Amino acid sequence: MTLWKTTRALWPSQRRERIKLSLGRLIQPGPTHAWLSYLHADELLWQQVQRFPKFVTRIYRPYALRTLSAQQRVEHMIGHYDALKLQGLRALLEQSVDAPLLLTALPTKNSIPAHLQLVSVYDGHREGEAHLQMIWNGERLYSLSFLLRRKGDACQLLVTRLQGPNHAQARDQIREATKGLHALRPAILMVQVIRQMAQSMGCSEVLLVSHRLRVALNPMRRWKIPANLENLWAELGAQPTPQGLFTLSPQVQVPQDFSDVASNKRAEARRRADLLQSTLDQVDRALSSLIHRA
């Protein structure tokens, strides 16, 4: 039995996905064969194919960056998992694919329960292979999707999505979280943590998606995507690249000097810096414990 027939046989109740795979095999035979062969050769990834058919068929739709062809999508996906192996981070995948991997609890004001966790494959599956999530008071507040890329001998971390809540109470929830984090905005914390993760994983550069390269299936959905991400990138000091992305150093500079902060706000500024430094240190320790150097 051919590999694509073997794959289709895993989805007896997924008629739509079986049709997608059959059409994809005819229209995009090269990317289809390359991706199925890669997944089949990896027992852990192959297990996800049966659980999650879109893990296969997403190669036929926009993924990560809007301009990628099907072949380039497959190259980015394979590149991520190859980079994990080369960086000694296979355990990161193994411990975050079946259930969220706890990275750190957040030391919040008034002890509001909050933590950061990592999920692989699932969540925003068309926008990356791994997803950093902030859980605030039992609910997911933010999700950041990313993938690793090799560039020569170096490793890059590419951020393709940063998404907050979109329900009616979203602003109140973000405001509560910001207050609980000593006025550190959750979106800022997410980007600073992913920079630390990039450094801990041995990446030389953090790349950030631009608005025009973000994935969207249709003009209406693109219209609904917030355009203020680039303002956030700029606020953090990111610089545009010729490829239409933004670039940041993985090294986070946590404030140490508070002499220019008003005296009545200085204590809160110190607590905010302490929270950020503590979070970065704990994330670094969590990832370092998973790294296996060959």
ChimeraX attribute file (.defattr): number of C-alpha atoms within 10 A of each C-alpha:
attribute: neighborCount
match mode: 1-to-1
recipient: residues
	/A:1	6
	/A:2	6
	/A:3	12
	/A:4	16
	/A:5	12
	/A:6	12
	/A:7	19
	/A:8	20
	/A:9	13
	/A:10	14
	/A:11	17
	/A:12	9
	/A:13	9
	/A:14	12
	/A:15	11
	/A:16	10
	/A:17	18
	/A:18	21
	/A:19	13
	/A:20	16
	/A:21	25
	/A:22	17
	/A:23	13
	/A:24	19
	/A:25	15
	/A:26	10
	/A:27	12
	/A:28	16
	/A:29	13
	/A:30	14
	/A:31	21
	/A:32	23
	/A:33	15
	/A:34	14
	/A:35	20
	/A:36	19
	/A:37	14
	/A:38	16
	/A:39	19
	/A:40	16
	/A:41	10
	/A:42	10
	/A:43	10
	/A:44	14
	/A:45	18
	/A:46	19
	/A:47	12
	/A:48	18
	/A:49	20
	/A:50	16
	/A:51	11
	/A:52	14
	/A:53	19
	/A:54	18
	/A:55	20
	/A:56	21
	/A:57	20
	/A:58	18
	/A:59	23
	/A:60	21
	/A:61	15
	/A:62	19
	/A:63	27
	/A:64	27
	/A:65	26
	/A:66	18
	/A:67	14
	/A:68	17
	/A:69	16
	/A:70	20
	/A:71	17
	/A:72	15
	/A:73	24
	/A:74	24
	/A:75	16
	/A:76	22
	/A:77	20
	/A:78	18
	/A:79	16
	/A:80	24
	/A:81	20
	/A:82	17
	/A:83	21
	/A:84	21
	/A:85	18
	/A:86	15
	/A:87	18
	/A:88	17
	/A:89	21
	/A:90	17
	/A:91	15
	/A:92	21
	/A:93	22
	/A:94	14
	/A:95	16
	/A:96	19
	/A:97	18
	/A:98	14
	/A:99	13
	/A:100	17
	/A:101	20
	/A:102	16
	/A:103	19
	/A:104	20
	/A:105	16
	/A:106	22
	/A:107	19
	/A:108	19
	/A:109	15
	/A:110	9
	/A:111	10
	/A:112	16
	/A:113	16
	/A:114	21
	/A:115	20
	/A:116	23
	/A:117	19
	/A:118	22
	/A:119	24
	/A:120	25
	/A:121	21
	/A:122	20
	/A:123	17
	/A:124	21
	/A:125	18
	/A:126	23
	/A:127	25
	/A:128	26
	/A:129	25
	/A:130	25
	/A:131	29
	/A:132	25
	/A:133	26
	/A:134	26
	/A:135	18
	/A:136	22
	/A:137	14
	/A:138	11
	/A:139	12
	/A:140	15
	/A:141	21
	/A:142	20
	/A:143	23
	/A:144	24
	/A:145	27
	/A:146	27
	/A:147	24
	/A:148	28
	/A:149	23
	/A:150	17
	/A:151	9
	/A:152	6
	/A:153	6
	/A:154	12
	/A:155	23
	/A:156	23
	/A:157	26
	/A:158	25
	/A:159	27
	/A:160	27
	/A:161	24
	/A:162	21
	/A:163	16
	/A:164	18
	/A:165	15
	/A:166	9
	/A:167	8
	/A:168	8
	/A:169	10
	/A:170	13
	/A:171	13
	/A:172	10
	/A:173	17
	/A:174	19
	/A:175	15
	/A:176	15
	/A:177	22
	/A:178	18
	/A:179	16
	/A:180	23
	/A:181	24
	/A:182	21
	/A:183	15
	/A:184	18
	/A:185	16
	/A:186	21
	/A:187	21
	/A:188	13
	/A:189	18
	/A:190	19
	/A:191	22
	/A:192	21
	/A:193	23
	/A:194	24
	/A:195	24
	/A:196	24
	/A:197	23
	/A:198	23
	/A:199	21
	/A:200	19
	/A:201	24
	/A:202	16
	/A:203	22
	/A:204	17
	/A:205	19
	/A:206	26
	/A:207	25
	/A:208	26
	/A:209	25
	/A:210	21
	/A:211	20
	/A:212	14
	/A:213	16
	/A:214	19
	/A:215	23
	/A:216	21
	/A:217	12
	/A:218	8
	/A:219	9
	/A:220	9
	/A:221	10
	/A:222	15
	/A:223	10
	/A:224	9
	/A:225	15
	/A:226	11
	/A:227	13
	/A:228	10
	/A:229	18
	/A:230	18
	/A:231	11
	/A:232	14
	/A:233	20
	/A:234	15
	/A:235	10
	/A:236	14
	/A:237	13
	/A:238	19
	/A:239	14
	/A:240	18
	/A:241	12
	/A:242	6
	/A:243	8
	/A:244	13
	/A:245	21
	/A:246	21
	/A:247	21
	/A:248	19
	/A:249	17
	/A:250	25
	/A:251	16
	/A:252	18
	/A:253	9
	/A:254	13
	/A:255	13
	/A:256	10
	/A:257	10
	/A:258	14
	/A:259	8
	/A:260	7
	/A:261	13
	/A:262	10
	/A:263	11
	/A:264	8
	/A:265	10
	/A:266	15
	/A:267	14
	/A:268	15
	/A:269	21
	/A:270	17
	/A:271	16
	/A:272	20
	/A:273	19
	/A:274	17
	/A:275	20
	/A:276	22
	/A:277	17
	/A:278	15
	/A:279	23
	/A:280	23
	/A:281	14
	/A:282	15
	/A:283	22
	/A:284	20
	/A:285	14
	/A:286	18
	/A:287	17
	/A:288	14
	/A:289	11
	/A:290	16
	/A:291	18
	/A:292	13
	/A:293	9
	/A:294	7
